[in-house]
């Protein structure tokens, strides 16, 4: 398990899946805002590709997020789009409704940065998030991510186009932040 200050990132357990499906992906609004495509219902008991881990896939590393004190499931975290040649990847996370607004997101981003830079030896991590996702923007910026641009009207969400913000962090910036 990767340990942050308050959260742990561990392998996905089978009993995580029903909770994550119900609290994150069955919520039409949350699912529409978090996914790159339209929300659709998933048949109970099916092998939902967003949640069931295929260990043979090398370009994505999904984690379940748990509270270090007690092991309560808090959500998901992923290092995805891993490009070993250019040594870069993207960060994504989703917290259960009861875990939001408590500072866990900042710790999850920090722990994913440690995994990406220290464990995987990556050079760059990137986050794309909706411009109105203030919690993710705050979590990213608290971890040293820099806003690099706005992708205007790039996300179709529940009947309207929304802007996305692109943020990036380089290994040397992360190391300097970690020392300071």
C-alpha positions, 0 to 999 in steps of 0.5 A, spaced: 500 500 500 502 507 498 501 511 504 500 518 504 498 522 510 491 520 511 490 516 505 492 509 503 492 507 495 491 500 495 489 494 490 482 494 488 478 489 492 472 485 490 468 488 495 470 495 493 466 494 487 459 495 489 460 501 493 464 504 488 459 503 483 453 505 487 456 511 490 460 514 484 458 511 477 450 510 478 450 517 480 448 520 473 451 527 475 457 525 478 458 520 472 457 525 467 462 529 470 467 524 471 467 520 465 469 522 458 463 519 455 456 519 456 453 516 462 450 509 461 447 504 466 451 498 468 448 491 469 449 489 476 454 483 477 457 485 470 464 486 469 464 494 469 471 496 465 471 502 470 472 498 476 474 491 475 482 491 474 485 488 468 492 487 471 495 485 464 493 493 462 500 496 462 497 504 461 493 504 467 494 503 474 487 503 478 487 504 486 482 504 491 483 510 496 482 508 503 483 512 510 489 510 513 486 510 520 481 504 520 481 502 512 474 506 510 473 506 503 474 513 500 474 512 493 478 511 487 485 514 484 488 512 477 495 513 474 492 513 467 495 514 460 502 512 462 507 513 456 513 510 458 517 513 452 516 520 454 515 518 461 508 522 463 502 520 465 495 523 467 492 523 474 485 522 476 481 521 482 474 520 485 471 521 492 465 518 495 460 523 497 461 522 504 469 523 503 468 530 499 470 536 502 475 533 508 482 534 505 483 527 502 483 529 495 490 533 496 493 527 500 491 523 494 494 527 489 500 527 493 500 520 494 499 519 486 505 524 485 510 520 489 508 513 485 508 517 479 515 520 480 519 516 485 516 509 484 515 509 476 520 515 475 516 519 470 518 526 468 511 529 468 504 528 471 498 532 468 491 533 470 485 535 466 479 537 470 472 541 469 473 548 470 468 548 475 471 543 479 474 547 484 476 541 489 480 538 484 483 545 482 485 546 489 488 539 490 492 540 484 495 547 486 496 545 493 501 539 490 505 544 485 501 543 479 501 549 474 495 551 470 498 550 463 491 552 459 484 552 458 481 547 453 475 551 451 468 548 451 471 541 450 467 537 455 460 535 453 456 534 460 449 534 461 447 538 455 452 543 455 459 544 453 464 546 459 471 548 459 477 544 462 483 546 465 489 543 464 495 542 469 502 539 469 507 538 474 514 536 472 519 531 476 524 537 478 518 541 481 515 536 485 522 534 488 523 542 490 516 542 493 518 535 497 524 538 500 521 545 501 
